[in-house]
Amino acid sequence: MPDSTLASTTVSLNISDRFDVLGYPSGGYLAQLASQEIARHVQHPDLLAINASFVGHPACGAAAGEIVALSTTKSLSRATLALSQQSELKAFYVATFTDFSLSTGLTHSFSGDSSSFEPWEGCEDVRSLPLPRALKAFLSGFEVRLKPGCLADPGPDRGNRAEIEGWIKFLDGAAPTLDSLVLFADAFPPAIFNVVEPSQWGSVPTVEYSVHLKAKPAPGPIHAYFTSHRVDRGFLEIDGQLRDSQGVLVAESRQLAKFRGALSGLAAGAAN
C-alpha cells in the first residue's frame, strides 16, 4: 500500500501592522501573506484561488506557517497553510495555483456585460468622507476613490443599497499583481455601511474569505464593486468583483463576516 502521508514544511512569518483594522491585521492582508508564502512551495506560478478560515484572531508579530503540498497535476498545484502563533492555530488557508499563460479554455459571461462603471476621475477620495478613525488609518495605505454618493449620506431612509463601488491602487503607484488583488478585495468599507447610520456601523470581523483569480491585471488602478444581500443572525455576506484598468474581470470574492453593528430603522426583512 503506498504511503499517503503528505510532507509538511514549517516557515517563519512576520505579520506587519501596516494593514491593521481595530488593532488586528485585515483578513485580506493575511490571505495575501499566506498566498505569497505558499507560492514558494508549489510548481505553478499563478494564484488561481485562495480560501481562508479564521479560527482565532491573528495578531501582528511573529507567526509560524505549516505548509502542506496537497497535489500537483499538469495544470494545477494545491497546498495548505496553517497559521499559528504561540502554538495556537489562528487561520487555515487552502490555495490553488495554475499557469495563466498556458490556460486556453473557453471564456463566456452568462450575466451580460457588467464593465460599465464610474471612471477613476469621477470618483471621490475616500479621505474626504466621514469615516471612523480606525478605518481611515487602514485606508491610508492605499489611494481609494468611491463612486459619488457612496457613504456620503448613509441611512435606512436614503434609498441606498448595500453596495460599494470605487477604485483602488497603491500609493507608490506599484502595478497590481494577482496576490495584491487578494488584499484589495478586503480593503473597502463594508457595503452594509451604505444603508445604516454611521453610529450603528460596528466592527465586521471576517470569518471566512475566498478570492478566485481570473487573469493577471493590467497596470493601473483596480475597479471594485461589493454588495451584501442579507444579514442572517448576525452573519453578513459580502460579494465582490474586481476589474483592471482595461475593464477585464480579474477577481471575484466572497466573505462571511460577523456584523456587530445595529440595524435600527431598517424595515424587517423576510426570514427566508
VOBA-1610 file (N, C-alpha, C; in pm, whole numbers, padded with zeros to 5 digits, always signed):
BEGIN
Met+00086-00120+00000Met+00000+00000+00000Met+00089+00124+00000Pro+00068+00220-00091Pro+00154+00337-00098Pro+00137+00428+00023Asp+00245+00498+00058Asp+00242+00592+00169Asp+00169+00719+00127Ser+00058+00747+00194Ser-00023+00865+00159Ser+00008+00985+00248Thr+00109+00974+00334Thr+00144+01085+00422Thr+00196+01203+00340Leu+00144+01322+00368Leu+00185+01442+00297Leu+00294+01512+00376Ala+00400+01548+00306Ala+00511+01617+00372Ala+00473+01761+00402Ser+00521+01811+00515Ser+00492+01950+00553Ser+00622+02026+00572Thr+00614+02158+00554Thr+00726+02248+00574Thr+00681+02361+00665Thr+00759+02390+00768Thr+00725+02498+00860Thr+00812+02619+00830Val+00748+02735+00814Val+00819+02858+00782Val+00788+02964+00888Ser+00880+03057+00903Ser+00860+03169+00995Ser+00800+03287+00919Leu+00701+03351+00978Leu+00633+03464+00917Leu+00637+03584+01010Asn+00632+03701+00952Asn+00620+03824+01031Asn+00496+03899+00984Ile+00399+03913+01071Ile+00275+03981+01038Ile+00291+04129+01070Ser+00285+04211+00966Ser+00305+04356+00980Ser+00179+04422+01037Asp+00199+04540+01097Asp+00085+04618+01145Asp+00041+04721+01041Arg+00096+04714+00922Arg+00066+04814+00819Arg-00081+04815+00779Phe-00145+04698+00783Phe-00284+04689+00738Phe-00376+04648+00853Asp-00353+04706+00969Asp-00438+04680+01085Asp-00573+04749+01072Val-00676+04682+01124Val-00808+04741+01141Val-00853+04711+01283Leu-00873+04814+01362Leu-00914+04798+01502Leu-00817+04709+01578Gly-00689+04722+01546Gly-00587+04651+01622Gly-00553+04512+01572Tyr-00620+04466+01467Tyr-00592+04333+01412Tyr-00562+04344+01263Pro-00474+04258+01211Pro-00445+04260+01067Pro-00570+04227+00986Ser-00587+04292+00873Ser-00704+04264+00790Ser-00696+04123+00733Gly-00814+04064+00712Gly-00818+03929+00657Gly-00759+03921+00519Gly-00776+04026+00439Gly-00720+04027+00304Gly-00569+04030+00306Tyr-00512+04108+00396Tyr-00365+04112+00407Tyr-00311+03976+00450Leu-00376+03913+00547Leu-00329+03782+00593Leu-00339+03677+00482Ala-00447+03683+00404Ala-00460+03588+00292Ala-00355+03615+00185Gln-00323+03742+00162Gln-00216+03774+00067Gln-00083+03719+00118Leu-00055+03739+00246Leu+00069+03689+00304Leu+00078+03537+00289Ala-00032+03468+00316Ala-00034+03322+00303Ala-00012+03280+00158Ser-00076+03349+00064Ser-00061+03311-00077Ser+00083+03331-00125Gln+00147+03438-00079Gln+00286+03463-00117Gln+00378+03353-00064Glu+00353+03308+00056Glu+00439+03205+00114Glu+00414+03070+00048Ile+00287+03036+00025Ile+00256+02910-00041Ile+00316+02906-00181Ala+00317+03021-00249Ala+00369+03027-00387Ala+00513+02979-00397Arg+00588+02992-00290Arg+00728+02949-00290Arg+00743+02798-00281His+00632+02728-00261His+00640+02584-00236His+00555+02503-00333Val+00509+02566-00442Val+00431+02493-00542Val+00495+02512-00679Gln+00453+02430-00775Gln+00518+02431-00906Gln+00459+02532-01004His+00332+02567-00987His+00268+02660-01081His+00282+02804-01031Pro+00297+02901-01121Pro+00334+03037-01080Pro+00219+03129-01042Asp+00097+03101-01085Asp-00010+03200-01073Asp-00118+03155-00976Leu-00150+03241-00881Leu-00257+03211-00786Leu-00391+03208-00859Leu-00467+03100-00839Leu-00598+03084-00900Leu-00710+03104-00798Ala-00689+03056-00677Ala-00791+03069-00573Ala-00728+03053-00436Ile-00782+03124-00339Ile-00741+03105-00201Ile-00864+03115-00112Asn-00873+03023-00017Asn-00983+03020+00079Asn-00924+03027+00218Ala-00976+03118+00299Ala-00924+03140+00434Ala-01034+03115+00536Ser-00999+03044+00642Ser-01089+03024+00755Ser-01018+03075+00880Phe-01078+03175+00945Phe-01013+03237+01061Phe-01063+03169+01188Val-00975+03089+01246Val-01007+03011+01364Val-00997+03096+01489Gly-00898+03186+01492Gly-00877+03275+01605Gly-00856+03416+01556His-00779+03494+01631His-00751+03633+01596His-00601+03650+01578Pro-00549+03636+01456Pro-00406+03661+01434Pro-00369+03803+01476Ala-00250+03817+01532Ala-00201+03947+01577Ala-00072+03979+01505Cys-00034+04105+01509Cys+00093+04146+01448Cys+00209+04083+01523Gly+00315+04054+01449Gly+00433+03995+01510Gly+00469+03861+01449Ala+00548+03785+01522Ala+00597+03657+01472Ala+00485+03553+01464Ala+00495+03468+01363Ala+00399+03360+01345Ala+00468+03245+01274Ala+00407+03129+01281Ala+00459+03011+01211Ala+00356+02965+01110Gly+00403+02922+00994Gly+00315+02869+00891Gly+00355+02728+00855Glu+00265+02633+00870Glu+00291+02495+00829Glu+00228+02473+00693Ile+00312+02450+00593Ile+00266+02435+00455Ile+00265+02287+00418Val+00154+02244+00360Val+00141+02106+00312Val+00103+02110+00165Ala+00186+02052+00080Ala+00155+02042-00063Ala+00059+01925-00082Leu-00061+01953-00130Leu-00164+01850-00142Leu-00151+01770-00270Ser-00136+01839-00383Ser-00128+01768-00510Ser-00076+01860-00619Thr-00021+01798-00722Thr+00023+01872-00840Thr-00017+01793-00964Thr-00089+01859-01055Thr-00124+01800-01183Thr-00062+01885-01294Lys-00094+01854-01417Lys-00037+01930-01529Lys-00076+02077-01522Ser-00196+02107-01475Ser-00245+02245-01479Ser-00263+02310-01343Leu-00257+02233-01234Leu-00288+02288-01103Leu-00194+02237-00995Ser-00165+02325-00899Ser-00096+02287-00776Ser-00183+02331-00659Arg-00193+02247-00557Arg-00275+02279-00440Arg-00193+02260-00313Ala-00213+02352-00219Ala-00140+02343-00092Ala-00219+02414+00016Thr-00186+02383+00141Thr-00249+02449+00255Thr-00144+02517+00340Leu-00187+02614+00418Leu-00101+02677+00516Leu-00179+02695+00645Ala-00126+02642+00754Ala-00185+02660+00887Ala-00105+02766+00960Leu-00170+02877+00993Leu-00104+02990+01058Leu-00122+02980+01209Ser-00011+02976+01281Ser-00015+02962+01427Ser+00068+03070+01494Gln+00025+03107+01613Gln+00102+03196+01700Gln+00098+03141+01841Gln+00216+03130+01901Gln+00229+03071+02034Gln+00163+02932+02039Ser+00190+02855+01935Ser+00143+02716+01922Ser-00009+02704+01914Glu-00077+02812+01884Glu-00223+02810+01872Glu-00264+02843+01729Leu-00346+02757+01669Leu-00392+02778+01533Leu-00479+02903+01525Lys-00445+02993+01432Lys-00519+03117+01416Lys-00598+03123+01285Ala-00543+03065+01180Ala-00610+03069+01050Ala-00561+02953+00964Phe-00647+02911+00871Phe-00613+02799+00783Phe-00647+02839+00640Tyr-00554+02814+00549Tyr-00567+02856+00410Tyr-00553+02737+00316Val-00634+02736+00212Val-00622+02640+00103Val-00606+02720-00026Ala-00499+02696-00099Ala-00471+02774-00220Ala-00450+02682-00340Thr-00493+02730-00455Thr-00474+02659-00581Thr-00400+02752-00678Phe-00299+02698-00743Phe-00218+02775-00838Phe-00227+02712-00976Thr-00207+02794-01079Thr-00208+02748-01217Thr-00104+02828-01295Asp-00106+02816-01426Asp-00022+02898-01513Asp-00114+02960-01618Phe-00147+03089-01599Phe-00242+03153-01690Phe-00190+03160-01834Ser-00059+03159-01851Ser-00004+03166-01987Ser-00034+03039-02066Leu-00069+02931-01995Leu-00099+02804-02061Leu-00249+02772-02060Ser-00329+02862-02003Ser-00473+02839-01993Ser-00541+02877-02124Thr-00601+02781-02189Thr-00660+02805-02322Thr-00807+02767-02328Gly-00870+02748-02212Gly-01011+02709-02211Gly-01103+02823-02253Leu-01232+02790-02265Leu-01332+02886-02311Leu-01358+02995-02207Thr-01403+03111-02254Thr-01444+03222-02168Thr-01579+03273-02217His-01675+03286-02125His-01808+03338-02161His-01877+03388-02035Ser-01951+03498-02046Ser-02030+03550-01935Ser-02177+03521-01960Phe-02245+03469-01859Phe-02388+03439-01870Phe-02474+03549-01808Ser-02411+03654-01757Ser-02486+03761-01691Ser-02475+03894-01766Gly-02428+03891-01889Gly-02419+04014-01967Gly-02296+04094-01933Asp-02283+04210-01997Asp-02167+04296-01978Asp-02187+04383-01855Ser-02096+04369-01757Ser-02104+04449-01635Ser-01985+04542-01622Ser-01923+04575-01733Ser-01799+04652-01728Ser-01821+04803-01736Ser-01948+04849-01732Ser-01975+04993-01734Ser-01977+05045-01591Phe-01886+05136-01560Phe-01878+05186-01423Phe-01819+05326-01420Glu-01831+05389-01304Glu-01782+05524-01286Glu-01631+05527-01305Pro-01579+05618-01389Pro-01434+05623-01410Pro-01360+05675-01287Trp-01232+05647-01282Trp-01145+05692-01172Trp-01160+05841-01149Glu-01158+05919-01255Glu-01161+06065-01243Glu-01292+06116-01185Gly-01400+06038-01198Gly-01529+06082-01148Gly-01559+06039-01006Cys-01466+05968-00943Cys-01488+05919-00807Cys-01423+06011-00704Glu-01465+05997-00578Glu-01424+06086-00471Glu-01321+06018-00381Asp-01222+06095-00339Asp-01119+06046-00248Asp-01185+06005-00116Val-01160+05881-00074Val-01224+05830+00047Val-01185+05910+00171Arg-01071+05978+00166Arg-01025+06055+00281Arg-01113+06176+00309Ser-01196+06214+00212Ser-01286+06328+00231Ser-01417+06289+00298Leu-01438+06159+00321Leu-01563+06111+00378Leu-01552+06094+00530Pro-01663+06107+00602Pro-01661+06097+00749Pro-01655+05953+00798Leu-01540+05890+00780Leu-01522+05751+00821Leu-01461+05743+00960Pro-01481+05632+01032Pro-01416+05614+01162Pro-01265+05623+01149Arg-01200+05670+01254Arg-01055+05691+01251Arg-00981+05562+01217Ala-01024+05449+01275Ala-00954+05322+01251Ala-00963+05282+01105Leu-01078+05306+01042Leu-01093+05271+00901Leu-01012+05363+00813Lys-01008+05492+00848Lys-00926+05586+00771Lys-00778+05551+00781Ala-00735+05508+00899Ala-00594+05471+00917Ala-00559+05353+00828Phe-00649+05255+00820Phe-00625+05140+00733Phe-00620+05181+00587Leu-00715+05263+00544Leu-00723+05305+00404Leu-00609+05397+00364Ser-00538+05453+00462Ser-00427+05543+00430Ser-00313+05471+00360Gly-00315+05337+00363Gly-00213+05260+00294Gly-00236+05249+00144Phe-00349+05301+00097Phe-00385+05293-00044Phe-00436+05430-00091Glu-00454+05441-00222Glu-00534+05551-00276Glu-00667+05490-00318Val-00772+05526-00245Val-00905+05470-00268Val-01001+05582-00306Arg-01076+05559-00411Arg-01180+05653-00452Arg-01313+05579-00462Leu-01420+05644-00415Leu-01552+05584-00417Leu-01643+05657-00514Lys-01736+05582-00572Lys-01838+05640-00659Lys-01914+05748-00584Pro-01941+05862-00647Pro-02016+05968-00579Pro-02146+05916-00518Gly-02167+05949-00392Gly-02286+05903-00320Gly-02257+05791-00223Cys-02154+05709-00248Cys-02120+05601-00157Cys-02076+05658-00022Leu-02145+05619+00084Leu-02115+05659+00222Leu-02132+05809+00246Ala-02179+05883+00146Ala-02193+06028+00163Ala-02311+06062+00253Asp-02417+05981+00247Asp-02537+06009+00325Asp-02603+05876+00364Pro-02531+05794+00442Pro-02584+05661+00473Pro-02702+05668+00568Gly-02789+05569+00558Gly-02904+05562+00647Gly-03016+05485+00582Pro-03110+05431+00663Pro-03215+05344+00611Pro-03321+05416+00528Asp-03331+05549+00540Asp-03435+05621+00468Asp-03380+05697+00348Arg-03260+05665+00303Arg-03198+05738+00193Arg-03218+05669+00058Gly-03278+05552+00060Gly-03295+05478-00064Gly-03167+05414-00112Asn-03067+05405-00026Asn-02940+05347-00065Asn-02947+05194-00068Arg-02858+05135-00142Arg-02843+04990-00146Arg-02713+04952-00074Ala-02707+04828-00029Ala-02586+04780+00037Ala-02481+04749-00069Glu-02428+04856-00128Glu-02330+04846-00235Glu-02218+04947-00212Ile-02099+04909-00250Ile-01984+04999-00252Ile-01915+04982-00387Glu-01888+05094-00452Glu-01817+05089-00580Glu-01706+05194-00580Gly-01592+05159-00634Gly-01483+05255-00641Gly-01359+05196-00704Trp-01248+05263-00678Trp-01119+05225-00734Trp-01014+05221-00624Ile-00908+05143-00648Ile-00800+05134-00551Ile-00667+05114-00624Lys-00563+05173-00568Lys-00427+05148-00616Lys-00331+05175-00501Phe-00208+05127-00515Phe-00107+05152-00414Phe-00062+05298-00421Leu-00028+05353-00305Leu+00015+05493-00300Leu+00140+05517-00382Asp+00230+05417-00387Asp+00355+05436-00459Asp+00342+05409-00609Gly+00221+05379-00653Gly+00198+05355-00795Gly+00238+05217-00844Ala+00272+05127-00752Ala+00312+04992-00792Ala+00199+04924-00869Ala+00235+04850-00972Ala+00136+04781-01053Ala+00070+04669-00973Pro-00059+04645-00993Pro-00126+04537-00921Pro-00078+04401-00968Thr-00080+04306-00877Thr-00043+04167-00906Thr-00159+04077-00863Leu-00147+03950-00894Leu-00253+03858-00853Leu-00270+03857-00702Asp-00160+03851-00627Asp-00176+03845-00482Asp-00222+03978-00422Ser-00193+04090-00490Ser-00243+04218-00438Ser-00395+04228-00453Leu-00452+04155-00549Leu-00597+04151-00562Leu-00662+04088-00439Val-00592+03993-00378Val-00642+03931-00255Val-00649+04034-00143Leu-00553+04124-00139Leu-00554+04234-00042Leu-00662+04335-00075Phe-00672+04374-00202Phe-00768+04477-00243Phe-00912+04435-00219Ala-00941+04306-00233Ala-01079+04259-00219Ala-01131+04269-00076Asp-01043+04302+00017Asp-01084+04322+00156Asp-01041+04459+00206Ala-01027+04554+00115Ala-00973+04685+00152Ala-01075+04798+00147Phe-01200+04767+00119Phe-01303+04871+00109Phe-01395+04867+00230Pro-01459+04979+00262Pro-01560+04977+00369Pro-01668+04875+00337Pro-01722+04806+00437Pro-01828+04708+00411Pro-01949+04774+00343Ala-02009+04702+00248Ala-02122+04757+00173Ala-02240+04792+00262Ile-02255+04723+00373Ile-02368+04750+00463Ile-02360+04889+00524Phe-02240+04947+00525Phe-02225+05082+00580Phe-02301+05186+00497Asn-02340+05150+00376Asn-02412+05244+00291Asn-02561+05253+00325Val-02609+05162+00412Val-02753+05160+00442Val-02785+05172+00590Val-02686+05180+00676Val-02711+05201+00818Val-02641+05328+00864Glu-02695+05389+00967Glu-02637+05512+01019Glu-02495+05487+01070Pro-02404+05583+01052Pro-02266+05565+01100Pro-02257+05530+01248Ser-02350+05579+01329Ser-02347+05549+01472Ser-02375+05402+01500Gln-02424+05328+01400Gln-02460+05188+01417Gln-02368+05093+01340Trp-02260+05145+01283Trp-02177+05061+01197Trp-02118+04940+01269Gly-02044+04959+01374Gly-01982+04847+01444Gly-01872+04780+01363Ser-01806+04682+01423Ser-01699+04609+01355Ser-01757+04497+01269Val-01679+04454+01169Val-01723+04349+01076Val-01607+04249+01060Pro-01579+04169+01163Pro-01466+04075+01155Pro-01493+03959+01061Thr-01390+03920+00986Thr-01401+03814+00886Thr-01403+03677+00952Val-01491+03590+00905Val-01496+03451+00948Val-01438+03360+00839Glu-01487+03376+00718Glu-01439+03301+00601Glu-01415+03400+00488Tyr-01314+03372+00406Tyr-01279+03466+00299Tyr-01226+03387+00180Ser-01283+03411+00062Ser-01241+03341-00059Ser-01222+03440-00173Val-01117+03420-00250Val-01092+03501-00369Val-01058+03406-00484His-01125+03425-00597His-01096+03349-00719His-01036+03445-00820Leu-00918+03414-00869Leu-00849+03500-00965Leu-00883+03455-01107Lys-00902+03553-01195Lys-00944+03525-01332Lys-00835+03550-01435Ala-00752+03651-01411Ala-00649+03689-01508Ala-00551+03783-01439Lys-00431+03792-01495Lys-00334+03887-01442Lys-00382+04029-01474Pro-00381+04119-01375Pro-00432+04254-01400Pro-00336+04340-01481Ala-00393+04428-01563Ala-00313+04527-01635Ala-00266+04635-01538Pro-00159+04707-01571Pro-00115+04817-01485Pro-00226+04921-01468Gly-00223+04991-01354Gly-00322+05094-01329Gly-00412+05058-01213Pro-00504+05147-01177Pro-00593+05121-01063Pro-00689+05006-01090Ile-00741+04949-00983Ile-00835+04838-00990Ile-00974+04888-00950His-01072+04857-01035His-01210+04892-01003His-01271+04782-00917Ala-01348+04821-00816Ala-01407+04725-00724Ala-01556+04752-00706Tyr-01632+04646-00697Tyr-01775+04655-00669Tyr-01809+04548-00566Phe-01874+04590-00457Phe-01911+04498-00350Phe-02058+04516-00316Thr-02123+04406-00282Thr-02263+04412-00244Thr-02292+04310-00134Ser-02390+04341-00050Ser-02439+04248+00051Ser-02590+04238+00035His-02643+04117+00046His-02786+04095+00025His-02862+04071+00155Arg-02795+04015+00255Arg-02866+03979+00378Arg-02773+03986+00499Val-02835+04002+00614Val-02773+03972+00743Val-02858+03863+00804Asp-02797+03751+00839Asp-02869+03639+00899Asp-02810+03607+01034Arg-02887+03635+01140Arg-02846+03603+01276Arg-02708+03659+01309Gly-02685+03778+01258Gly-02559+03846+01287Gly-02446+03814+01191Phe-02471+03728+01092Phe-02369+03697+00992Phe-02403+03765+00860Leu-02301+03818+00796Leu-02316+03901+00677Leu-02228+03846+00565Glu-02283+03840+00444Glu-02200+03802+00329Glu-02166+03926+00248Ile-02047+03929+00191Ile-02002+04039+00105Ile-01948+03977-00023Asp-02011+04008-00135Asp-01966+03958-00265Asp-01898+04070-00341Gly-01785+04039-00405Gly-01709+04142-00473Gly-01662+04102-00612Gln-01644+04202-00697Gln-01583+04185-00829Gln-01475+04291-00847Leu-01361+04250-00898Leu-01252+04341-00926Leu-01221+04338-01075Arg-01205+04456-01135Arg-01170+04468-01276Arg-01048+04557-01290Asp-00964+04526-01389Asp-00843+04605-01406Asp-00873+04731-01487Ser-00769+04808-01515Ser-00786+04936-01584Ser-00839+04921-01726Gln-00835+04799-01781Gln-00888+04773-01914Gln-01031+04719-01910Gly-01087+04708-01790Gly-01223+04658-01776Gly-01234+04507-01768Val-01121+04438-01761Val-01121+04291-01756Val-01150+04244-01613Leu-01243+04150-01599Leu-01270+04091-01469Leu-01149+04008-01426Val-01085+04048-01317Val-00962+03981-01275Val-00978+03903-01145Ala-01086+03928-01069Ala-01105+03853-00945Ala-01249+03866-00899Glu-01296+03762-00831Glu-01423+03764-00760Glu-01399+03717-00618Ser-01473+03774-00525Ser-01451+03741-00384Ser-01583+03717-00313Arg-01576+03642-00205Arg-01690+03627-00114Arg-01636+03621+00027Gln-01702+03695+00113Gln-01660+03700+00252Gln-01781+03674+00342Leu-01760+03592+00444Leu-01858+03575+00551Leu-01802+03644+00673Ala-01880+03735+00730Ala-01830+03814+00842Ala-01939+03827+00948Lys-01897+03859+01068Lys-01991+03894+01174Lys-02022+04043+01164Phe-02149+04077+01178Phe-02187+04218+01181Phe-02221+04255+01324Arg-02136+04337+01384Arg-02152+04374+01524Arg-02212+04513+01542Gly-02273+04562+01435Gly-02341+04691+01443Gly-02488+04672+01475Ala-02569+04770+01438Ala-02713+04767+01462Ala-02787+04793+01332Leu-02914+04755+01330Leu-02997+04773+01211Leu-03123+04854+01242Ser-03117+04937+01342Ser-03233+05017+01381Ser-03278+05104+01264Gly-03408+05106+01241Gly-03462+05189+01134Gly-03482+05117+01004Leu-03421+05000+00988Leu-03440+04924+00865Leu-03569+04843+00875Ala-03640+04834+00765Ala-03761+04753+00763Ala-03725+04607+00784Ala-03807+04537+00859Ala-03781+04396+00886Ala-03786+04317+00756Gly-03683+04237+00730Gly-03677+04158+00608Gly-03740+04022+00627Ala-03760+03955+00518Ala-03815+03820+00524Ala-03716+03727+00589Ala-03765+03626+00656Ala-03679+03532+00727Ala-03631+03420+00638Asn-03680+03413+00515Asn-03636+03304+00428Asn-03580+03358+00299
//
